[in-house]
C-alpha cells in the first residue's frame, strides 16, 4: 500500500506535465499546474505514518519522506506564486503563451524528476532522475531566449553534465565493487541490498567511488569550486525556477550524496566521508561569504547565499553525530523555506522596479511597505538571526562543532559572520532610504512568501515534540 501511494505521488507530476502540454490557454494551464501540485502535496503528506518499504526500484523511509513532503510543499507554493508572476511576464511581453505552455509542462516534469530521485532505491534510477532534473531546468533557464539566458543554460548544461558523468563513473565503480558480494544484476545497484551487505565490499573501491560521487553530485549541490553554473542559472532564468533550484534541486543532489555516505558508514574499513564533506562545505561557506560583497545583481547575490547555505549543510553532515545531523536536516528545511520566500520577494521586486540591478533597488519599505518588510524578515532569517528557524539550526551546527572539533568551529563561525555582514550591508540599501527608479504595483500573489516566512518564524520559536523525535530518528539513520 505504501509503495503504491509513493509511486502515485512520484508519477502524478509526469501525467500532469503531459496534460499541461496540451492545454491551450496559459491562464488555465497556470491553475491546472497549481491543482496538480496540490494533489502531489496531499499524496506526499499521506506517506506519513507508513513504515519503511522497499522494492527493487523504490524505497520509502523516514529520510526520503521528509524530503518528499518538503519538495511537494515548496513545489505547491511556487506554483501558486508562478501562476500570477508568469502571467505578468506575458503582459510585459517577455514571454508568449506558447512559451508558457512549455514552462508549465516542464515545471511538472521537473517535480517528477526530483520526486523520482528521492524515491529511487536503484542507484542507476537515481542517477537518471538527477540527470532528468538537469535537462528540465536547462530548458526552463533558457525560457526567455535572450543571449544571456541561453549562455547561462549552456553553462549549466555543460558543467552539470560533466559533474553527472563523474557521478555515473562513481556509481559504476560501486556496482563493480558490489558484484562479488551480492552478485550481478539489479541487486548490485539496489540501495537497500547494498546497505545490508556493505561490510563485505572492498573498501578501496568504495573510497574511490565516493570521491567521484561527491565531486559529481557536489557539482549539482553547488559546492565550491564546482559552483560556477549556479549564479548564472539563477540570474537569467524565471524567478520561480530560481526558487525551486535553490529550495529543492540542491537538496535532492545533496540527498544523493548522503545516501552514498550512509553506505560508506556501513563499512568500517572505508574512508570516513566526513573530512571531505567538511572541506567542501567550509570552502563553499567562505567563498560565498566573500563573493557576496561584490555582487551587483540581486538574483546573483542570493544565488551566492544559496552556495553559502549548502556549504553549511554539507559541513554539518560532515561533522556528523546525532546533533550535527539533526542540525543539517533542520537547516535543509529552513533554507528551502526561507530562500524560496526570498526569491518570491525578488520576483516581486524585479517586476515592480523593472531591474535586477541592486543599485537601482532602494527604499522598498517606503515604496512597497509589505514587500519591503517581508524582504527585511527574509534576509534577517537567512542571515541566521533569532527568532527564525535558521538561527536554531546554525546554532546547533556551531555547538556540535565546538563539542567535537573545536578548531573547526572558528573558521566556520568566521564564515557565518562574513556572510552576515554582506547580507545586512545590502539589505540596508534595498530596504531603506529614498526610493529610486520605477515603482510599479506588485502583480503577483504575496501569500506564498508570507506563508514560508511564517513557518520559518514558528520553527524558530517552537518545534512540535513529534517532529523533533522524527528528526532525531532520521539523524540516527544517517550514522
C-alpha positions in Angstrom: 0.0 0.0 0.0 2.7 2.4 1.0 4.8 1.8 -2.2 1.7 2.1 -4.3 1.0 5.5 -2.8 4.6 6.5 -3.2 4.6 5.6 -6.9 1.4 7.5 -7.4 3.0 10.6 -5.8 6.0 10.3 -8.0 4.2 9.8 -11.3 1.4 12.3 -10.8 3.6 15.2 -11.9 4.6 13.3 -15.0 1.0 12.7 -16.0 0.2 16.4 -15.2 3.0 17.6 -17.3 1.7 15.6 -20.3 -1.8 17.1 -19.8 -0.4 20.7 -19.4 1.4 20.3 -22.7 -2.0 20.1 -24.4 -3.8 22.9 -22.5 -4.0 25.9 -25.0 -4.8 28.7 -22.5 -1.8 29.8 -20.4 -4.2 31.1 -17.7 -6.0 27.7 -17.4 -2.6 26.0 -17.5 -1.3 28.0 -14.6 -4.1 26.9 -12.3 -4.0 23.3 -13.6 -0.4 23.4 -12.5 -1.4 24.6 -9.1 -4.1 21.9 -8.8 -1.6 19.2 -9.8 1.0 20.4 -7.3 -1.7 20.5 -4.6 -2.6 16.8 -5.3 1.0 15.9 -5.2 1.4 17.6 -1.8 -1.7 15.9 -0.4 -0.4 12.5 -1.5 3.1 13.2 -0.1 1.5 14.1 3.3 -0.4 10.7 3.2 3.0 9.0 3.2 3.5 9.9 6.9 2.7 7.1 9.3 3.7 4.4 6.8 6.7 2.2 7.9 9.7 1.6 5.7 9.0 -0.2 2.5 11.3 -1.3 -0.4 11.0 -2.8 -3.9 13.8 -3.2 -6.5 13.1 0.3 -7.8 11.5 2.3 -5.0 12.3 3.0 -1.4 10.3 4.6 1.4 11.8 5.5 4.7 11.7 8.5 7.1 14.6 10.2 5.4 13.1 10.5 2.0 9.5 11.0 3.3 10.8 14.2 4.9 12.3 15.5 1.7 9.4 14.3 -0.5 6.9 16.3 1.6 9.2 19.4 1.7 9.7 19.2 -2.1 5.9 18.8 -2.7 5.1 21.7 -0.4 7.6 24.2 -1.9 6.5 22.9 -5.4 2.9 23.9 -4.5 3.7 27.3 -3.1 6.0 28.1 -6.0 3.2 27.0 -8.5 0.8 29.5 -6.7 3.4 32.3 -6.9 4.2 31.3 -10.5 0.6 31.4 -11.7 0.4 35.2 -11.2 4.0 36.0 -11.7 4.3 34.4 -15.1 1.0 35.9 -16.3 2.5 39.3 -15.7 5.6 38.3 -17.7 3.2 37.8 -20.7 1.7 41.2 -20.2 5.2 42.7 -20.3 5.8 40.7 -23.5 8.8 38.9 -22.0 7.1 35.6 -22.7 4.5 34.4 -25.2 1.6 32.0 -24.5 3.3 29.1 -26.3 6.4 29.5 -24.1 4.1 29.4 -21.0 2.6 26.1 -22.1 6.1 24.7 -22.3 7.0 26.3 -19.0 4.1 24.7 -17.0 4.7 21.3 -18.6 8.4 21.4 -17.8 7.6 22.6 -14.2 5.7 19.3 -13.6 8.4 17.4 -15.4 10.9 18.9 -13.0 8.8 18.0 -10.0 8.6 14.4 -11.4 12.4 14.0 -11.7 13.1 15.3 -8.2 10.5 13.1 -6.6 11.8 10.1 -8.6 15.3 10.8 -7.4 14.1 10.9 -3.8 12.1 7.8 -4.0 14.6 5.7 -6.0 16.0 2.5 -4.4 18.1 1.8 -7.5 21.2 3.9 -7.8 21.1 3.9 -11.5 17.5 5.2 -11.5 18.5 7.9 -9.0 21.3 9.0 -11.4 18.8 9.1 -14.4 16.4 11.1 -12.3 19.0 13.7 -11.3 20.1 14.0 -14.9 16.5 14.4 -15.9 16.2 17.3 -13.4 19.2 18.9 -15.0 17.6 18.7 -18.5 14.3 20.1 -17.5 15.8 23.0 -15.6 18.2 23.7 -18.5 15.1 24.2 -20.7 13.4 26.5 -18.2 16.5 28.6 -17.5 16.7 29.4 -21.2 12.9 30.3 -21.3 13.4 34.0 -22.1 15.6 33.1 -25.1 17.9 36.1 -24.6 21.6 35.6 -25.4 22.3 35.8 -21.6 19.7 33.1 -20.7 20.9 30.8 -23.5 24.5 31.2 -22.4 23.5 30.5 -18.8 21.6 27.4 -19.8 24.5 26.0 -21.8 26.9 26.7 -19.0 24.6 24.9 -16.6 24.2 22.0 -19.0 28.0 21.6 -19.7 29.2 21.9 -16.1 26.4 19.8 -14.5 26.8 17.3 -17.4 30.5 16.8 -16.5 29.5 16.5 -12.9 26.8 14.0 -13.5 29.2 12.0 -15.7 31.6 11.8 -12.8 28.7 10.6 -10.6 27.9 7.9 -13.1 31.5 6.7 -13.0 31.3 6.6 -9.2 28.1 4.6 -9.4 29.7 2.1 -11.9 32.6 1.6 -9.5 30.3 0.9 -6.7 28.4 -1.6 -8.8 31.7 -3.4 -9.7 32.7 -3.5 -6.1 29.3 -4.9 -5.0 29.2 -7.7 -7.7 31.4 -10.2 -5.9 29.3 -9.8 -2.7 25.7 -9.6 -3.9 26.0 -10.9 -7.5 25.4 -9.1 -10.7 22.1 -7.6 -11.9 19.8 -5.2 -10.1 20.8 -6.3 -6.6 24.3 -4.7 -7.0 22.5 -1.4 -7.8 19.8 -1.6 -5.1 20.5 0.7 -2.2 18.7 -1.4 0.5 20.5 -4.6 -0.6 23.9 -2.8 -0.7 23.4 -1.2 2.7 22.8 -4.7 4.2 25.9 -6.1 2.6 28.4 -3.2 2.7 30.7 -4.9 5.3 31.9 -7.4 2.6 32.7 -4.9 -0.2 36.2 -3.9 -0.9 36.8 -0.6 0.9 39.4 0.6 -1.7 36.8 0.6 -4.4 34.3 2.3 -2.1 36.7 5.0 -1.3 37.4 5.8 -5.0 33.7 5.6 -5.8 32.8 8.1 -3.1 35.3 10.6 -4.3 33.8 10.6 -7.8 30.2 10.6 -6.4 31.0 13.5 -4.1 32.5 15.6 -6.8 29.8 14.6 -9.3 26.7 15.2 -7.2 28.6 18.1 -5.4 28.5 19.9 -8.7 24.7 19.8 -8.6 24.7 20.9 -5.0 26.7 24.0 -6.0 29.7 23.3 -3.7 32.8 25.3 -4.4 34.8 25.1 -6.6 32.1 23.4 -8.7 29.5 26.2 -8.3 30.1 28.4 -11.4 26.8 27.4 -13.1 24.6 28.4 -10.2 24.7 32.2 -10.2 24.1 32.4 -13.9 21.2 29.9 -13.9 19.6 31.9 -11.1 20.1 35.3 -12.7 18.9 34.5 -16.2 16.0 32.1 -15.6 12.5 32.9 -14.5 12.3 33.7 -10.8 10.0 30.8 -9.8 12.7 28.5 -11.2 15.3 30.2 -9.1 13.1 29.5 -6.1 12.9 25.7 -6.8 16.5 25.5 -7.8 17.7 26.9 -4.5 14.9 25.5 -2.4 14.6 22.0 -3.9 17.1 20.8 -6.5 20.2 21.5 -4.4 18.6 19.4 -1.6 18.0 16.5 -4.0 21.6 16.4 -5.1 22.8 16.5 -1.5 20.4 13.7 -0.7 22.2 11.5 -3.2 25.5 12.3 -1.6 24.0 11.4 1.9 22.7 8.1 0.6 26.2 7.1 -0.5 27.6 8.5 2.8 25.3 6.0 4.6 26.7 3.2 2.5 30.3 4.1 3.5 29.3 4.4 7.1 28.2 0.7 7.0 31.7 -0.4 6.0 34.1 0.1 8.9 37.2 -0.1 6.7 36.1 2.5 4.2 37.3 6.1 4.3 35.5 8.5 6.6 33.5 10.8 4.3 33.3 13.5 7.0 36.6 15.3 6.3 35.9 15.6 2.6 32.5 17.0 3.2 33.8 19.4 5.9 36.4 20.7 3.5 34.0 21.3 0.6 31.3 22.7 2.9 33.7 25.1 4.7 35.2 26.2 1.4 31.8 26.9 -0.1 30.8 29.0 3.0 33.9 31.1 3.0 34.0 31.6 -0.8 30.3 32.6 -0.9 30.7 34.9 2.0 33.5 36.8 0.2 31.7 36.8 -3.2 28.5 38.3 -1.7 30.3 41.7 -1.2 30.9 42.1 -4.9 27.5 41.1 -6.4 25.6 43.8 -8.3 22.6 41.7 -9.5 20.0 40.8 -6.9 19.4 37.3 -8.1 23.2 36.5 -8.3 23.5 37.9 -4.8 21.0 35.4 -3.4 22.4 32.6 -5.5 25.7 33.0 -3.7 23.7 32.9 -0.5 22.4 29.5 -1.6 26.0 28.3 -2.1 26.8 29.6 1.4 23.9 27.6 3.0 24.6 24.4 1.1 28.1 24.7 2.4 26.7 25.0 6.0 24.5 21.9 5.5 27.4 19.8 3.9 29.7 20.9 6.8 27.1 19.8 9.3 26.7 16.3 7.8 30.5 16.1 7.5 30.9 16.8 11.2 28.3 14.0 11.8 26.9 12.7 15.0 23.3 12.9 16.3 23.3 16.7 17.0 25.1 17.8 13.8 22.9 15.5 11.6 19.8 16.9 13.3 21.0 20.4 12.6 21.8 19.6 9.0 18.3 18.1 8.4 16.7 21.1 10.1 18.8 23.6 8.1 17.8 21.9 4.8 14.1 22.6 5.6 14.7 26.1 6.9 16.9 27.1 4.0 14.4 25.7 1.5 11.5 27.7 3.0 13.5 30.9 3.6 15.3 31.1 0.3 12.3 30.3 -1.8 10.4 33.1 0.1 13.3 35.4 -0.6 13.1 34.6 -4.3 9.4 35.2 -4.3 10.2 38.6 -2.9 12.9 39.1 -5.5 10.4 38.3 -8.2 8.0 40.9 -6.9 10.9 43.4 -6.6 12.1 42.9 -10.2 8.6 43.3 -11.6 8.0 46.4 -9.5 11.3 48.1 -10.2 11.9 46.7 -13.7 15.5 45.8 -12.9 17.7 43.3 -11.2 20.5 45.8 -10.5 21.0 46.3 -6.8 22.0 49.9 -7.3 18.5 50.7 -8.7 16.6 49.0 -5.9 16.2 51.4 -3.0 13.8 52.3 -0.3 11.4 49.3 -0.6 9.9 49.8 2.8 8.8 53.3 1.7 7.6 52.5 -1.9 6.2 49.0 -1.2 5.9 48.6 2.6 4.6 45.0 2.7 7.2 43.8 0.2 10.0 45.7 1.8 9.4 44.5 5.3 8.9 40.9 4.1 12.3 41.2 2.4 13.8 42.5 5.7 12.4 39.5 7.5 13.6 37.1 4.9 17.1 38.4 4.8 17.4 38.6 8.6 16.1 35.0 8.7 18.6 33.7 6.1 21.4 35.7 7.9 20.7 33.5 10.9 19.2 36.0 13.4 16.7 34.9 16.0 13.9 34.2 16.4 13.9 32.5 13.0 14.5 28.7 12.4 17.8 29.3 10.5 19.2 30.6 13.8 18.3 27.5 15.6 19.9 25.2 13.0 23.1 27.2 12.7 23.4 27.4 16.5 23.1 23.6 16.7 25.8 23.3 14.0 28.1 25.6 15.9 27.6 23.9 19.3 28.1 20.4 17.8 31.3 21.5 16.1 32.6 23.1 19.3 31.8 19.9 21.2 33.5 17.5 18.7 36.1 19.6 16.7 36.7 23.0 18.4 39.3 24.2 15.9 36.9 23.8 13.0 34.3 25.9 14.8 36.5 29.1 14.5 36.7 29.3 10.6 33.1 28.1 10.4 31.9 31.0 12.7 34.1 33.4 10.8 32.4 32.3 7.5 29.0 32.9 9.0 29.9 36.4 10.2 31.4 37.2 6.8 28.2 36.3 5.0 26.1 38.0 7.7 27.9 41.3 7.1 27.3 41.2 3.3 23.6 40.4 3.8 23.0 43.2 6.2 25.0 45.7 4.2 23.0 45.0 1.0 19.7 44.9 2.9 20.2 48.5 4.2 20.3 49.9 0.7 17.5 47.8 -0.7 15.0 48.3 2.1 15.7 51.8 3.5 16.4 55.3 2.2 14.8 57.2 -0.7 13.1 55.1 -3.4 14.6 55.4 -6.9 13.6 54.3 -10.4 10.2 52.7 -11.2 7.6 52.0 -8.5 5.1 49.8 -10.3 2.4 47.9 -8.4 3.2 44.4 -7.4 1.1 42.0 -9.5 1.9 38.5 -8.3 0.4 36.9 -5.1 2.4 37.6 -1.9 0.6 34.8 0.0 3.3 32.1 -0.6 6.0 34.4 0.6 4.2 35.2 3.8 3.4 31.5 4.4 7.0 30.5 4.1 8.2 33.3 6.4 5.6 32.4 9.0 6.6 28.8 9.0 10.3 29.7 9.5 9.4 32.1 12.3 7.3 29.4 14.1 10.1 26.8 13.7 12.5 29.2 15.4 10.1 29.6 18.4 8.7 26.1 18.7 9.1 22.7 17.1 6.4 20.1 17.9 7.8 17.2 20.0 6.8 14.6 17.5 8.7 16.5 14.8 11.7 16.7 17.0 11.6 13.0 17.7 11.2 12.3 14.0 14.2 14.5 13.1 16.2 12.7 15.8 15.3 9.3 14.3 16.3 10.4 10.8 19.6 11.8 12.2 20.3 8.4 13.6 19.7 6.8 10.2 22.5 9.0 8.7 25.1 7.5 11.0 
